[in-house]
């Protein structure tokens, strides 16, 4: 079972002393050539502060993001699940998991990055700034990643749950074998509406519950049975699963 997550715009600073990015050590090794091209494009862009600020939609106080990108190949690295911050990752709270739960998270959580493509939870990455809609010279992130990510996901043999945002799903549409999960609210008439900001916290809490339970579900039926016993309102929907907030 894999749980596919979006990344976060915000990243934690720092990393392991005297460490640096090792592309050969990342999960999903078939993506290495694609990663190299995006990294080269990001480094090229970072030569121009003004160009980077515009292409990455950065404000005046975010000048430091350009410096991060310039040093992306030599700056310290830390695990993916510790690097990303923000609402979803704060709700997941990887840093406060027990050792067994943290090990389970590292094995079963995958983050879809605009820079690296698919990343395992334990992969070691530097801080960087690149979003799904960033513009790199001569390289469209959507065209670059779209078919490759879809094909890679199609090769996964077990249950894959897609908790990405629409914007990251567009960088690699899920094949039919992948099960989308959306966070919804339900009104008095039973109508369901997908949530926006609150969905990140809902996804983070759901992921933490799955990780703490430590069950490698082989099917949707198994996941639904567990959710019912765990007090989680997870139900089949027309296009996957609905997580009721």
C-alpha positions in Angstrom: 0.0 0.0 0.0 1.2 3.5 -0.9 -0.4 6.8 0.1 0.4 9.5 -2.5 0.7 13.0 -1.0 1.2 16.5 -2.4 4.3 18.4 -1.3 4.3 21.7 0.6 5.4 25.1 -0.5 7.2 25.5 2.8 10.2 23.5 3.8 12.2 23.1 7.0 15.8 24.6 6.8 18.9 22.6 7.6 19.8 19.0 7.4 22.5 16.5 8.2 25.9 18.1 8.5 28.3 17.5 5.6 25.5 15.8 3.6 24.3 16.6 0.0 21.8 15.4 -2.5 22.5 11.9 -3.9 20.1 11.3 -6.8 21.1 7.6 -7.0 19.9 7.0 -3.5 16.3 8.3 -4.1 13.3 5.9 -4.6 11.8 5.4 -8.0 15.2 5.2 -9.7 13.7 5.3 -13.2 12.9 9.0 -12.6 16.6 10.0 -12.3 17.0 11.3 -15.8 13.9 13.4 -15.5 15.1 14.7 -12.1 18.5 15.8 -13.6 16.8 17.8 -16.3 14.6 19.7 -13.8 17.5 20.3 -11.4 19.5 21.7 -14.3 16.7 24.0 -15.3 16.3 25.2 -11.7 20.0 26.0 -11.4 19.9 27.8 -14.7 17.0 29.9 -13.6 18.6 30.7 -10.2 21.4 32.6 -11.9 19.0 35.5 -12.3 17.4 36.7 -9.1 14.8 38.8 -10.9 14.0 35.9 -13.3 13.7 33.5 -10.4 11.4 35.8 -8.4 9.1 36.1 -11.3 9.1 32.5 -12.5 8.6 31.2 -9.0 6.0 33.8 -8.0 8.1 35.0 -5.0 7.5 38.1 -3.0 10.1 40.6 -1.8 10.7 38.8 1.5 11.3 35.4 -0.3 14.7 36.3 -1.8 16.3 33.5 0.2 14.4 30.9 -1.9 16.6 31.8 -4.8 19.7 31.1 -2.7 18.2 27.7 -1.7 17.8 26.8 -5.4 21.3 27.8 -6.3 22.7 25.4 -3.6 20.2 22.6 -4.2 22.9 20.0 -5.2 25.3 20.8 -2.3 23.1 21.9 0.6 22.3 19.6 3.6 19.6 17.0 3.2 17.0 15.5 5.5 14.1 12.9 5.1 11.2 14.0 3.0 8.7 13.6 5.8 10.7 16.0 8.0 11.6 18.5 5.2 8.0 19.5 4.3 6.0 21.6 6.6 2.5 23.2 6.4 -1.0 22.1 7.4 -1.0 18.6 6.0 2.5 17.7 7.3 1.8 19.4 10.6 -1.3 17.2 11.1 0.7 14.1 10.1 3.3 15.0 12.7 6.0 12.7 11.5 8.4 13.9 14.2 6.2 12.7 17.0 5.5 9.2 15.7 6.8 6.2 17.5 9.7 4.4 15.9 7.5 1.6 14.4 5.0 4.1 13.1 7.8 6.3 11.6 9.3 3.2 9.9 5.8 2.4 8.5 5.5 6.0 7.2 8.8 5.9 5.5 7.9 2.8 3.7 4.3 3.6 2.7 4.1 7.4 2.2 5.1 8.9 -1.2 5.3 12.7 -1.9 4.9 14.0 -5.5 7.4 16.8 -5.9 7.6 19.2 -8.9 11.4 19.0 -8.7 12.0 15.3 -8.0 8.8 13.6 -9.1 7.8 10.7 -6.7 9.8 10.5 -3.4 9.7 7.9 -0.7 9.1 9.2 2.8 12.7 8.4 3.9 14.4 9.9 0.8 16.9 12.6 1.7 16.4 15.9 -0.1 17.6 19.5 0.3 15.4 22.5 0.8 14.2 24.0 -2.5 11.5 26.1 -4.1 9.6 24.8 -7.1 5.9 24.5 -7.5 3.6 22.8 -9.9 3.0 26.0 -11.8 6.6 27.3 -11.8 8.1 28.3 -15.1 11.5 26.9 -16.0 13.3 28.1 -19.2 12.5 25.7 -22.0 10.8 23.2 -19.8 7.1 22.6 -19.1 6.8 20.8 -15.8 3.4 19.3 -16.8 4.7 18.0 -20.1 7.9 16.8 -18.5 6.3 14.8 -15.7 2.8 13.9 -16.9 3.3 10.6 -18.8 6.3 9.5 -16.7 4.5 9.8 -13.4 1.4 8.1 -14.7 3.4 5.2 -16.0 5.4 4.9 -12.8 2.2 4.8 -10.7 0.7 2.2 -13.0 3.6 -0.2 -12.2 2.8 -0.2 -8.5 1.3 -3.7 -7.7 -0.6 -2.9 -4.5 -3.2 -0.5 -3.2 -2.3 3.1 -4.0 -4.4 6.0 -2.5 -4.1 9.3 -4.2 -4.4 12.2 -1.7 -2.8 14.8 -4.0 -4.3 18.2 -4.8 -5.7 18.7 -8.3 -2.7 20.8 -9.3 -0.2 18.0 -8.5 -2.5 15.3 -9.9 -2.2 17.3 -13.2 1.6 16.7 -13.2 0.9 13.0 -13.3 -2.7 11.9 -13.7 -3.5 8.7 -11.7 -4.0 5.5 -13.8 -7.3 3.7 -13.2 -5.6 1.3 -10.7 -5.0 4.2 -8.2 -7.8 5.2 -5.8 -8.5 8.9 -5.3 -9.4 10.1 -1.8 -11.1 13.5 -1.3 -12.1 15.2 2.0 -15.7 16.3 1.9 -18.4 17.8 4.2 -22.0 16.8 4.1 -25.0 19.1 4.5 -28.4 18.3 6.0 -29.7 17.1 2.6 -26.8 14.7 2.2 -25.0 16.6 -0.5 -21.2 16.4 -0.3 -18.9 19.2 -1.1 -15.1 18.9 -1.4 -13.3 21.1 1.1 -10.4 23.4 0.3 -8.1 24.6 3.1 -9.6 22.2 5.7 -8.9 19.2 3.5 -5.2 19.4 4.2 -5.7 19.0 7.9 -8.2 16.2 7.3 -5.8 14.3 5.0 -2.9 14.8 7.5 -5.0 13.4 10.3 -6.2 10.4 8.2 -2.7 9.6 7.1 -1.4 9.7 10.7 -4.2 7.3 11.8 -3.3 4.9 8.9 0.4 5.1 9.9 -0.2 4.6 13.6 -2.4 1.5 12.9 0.5 0.1 10.9 -1.7 -2.1 8.6 -0.5 -2.7 5.0 -4.0 -2.8 3.4 -4.1 -4.9 0.2 -7.5 -3.7 -0.9 -10.1 -0.9 -0.5 -12.4 -3.4 1.4 -9.7 -4.0 4.0 -9.1 -0.2 4.4 -12.9 0.5 4.8 -13.2 -2.3 7.3 -10.4 -0.8 9.4 -11.7 2.7 9.0 -15.1 1.6 10.4 -13.4 0.2 13.6 -11.2 3.3 13.9 -14.1 5.7 13.9 -13.1 7.2 10.5 -15.9 8.1 8.1 -14.4 6.8 4.9 -16.9 5.7 2.2 -16.9 4.6 -1.4 -17.8 7.4 -3.9 -18.3 7.6 -7.6 -14.7 8.5 -8.2 -12.8 6.7 -5.4 -13.2 7.3 -1.7 -14.7 10.2 0.3 -13.3 11.1 3.7 -16.0 12.9 5.7 -14.8 15.7 7.8 
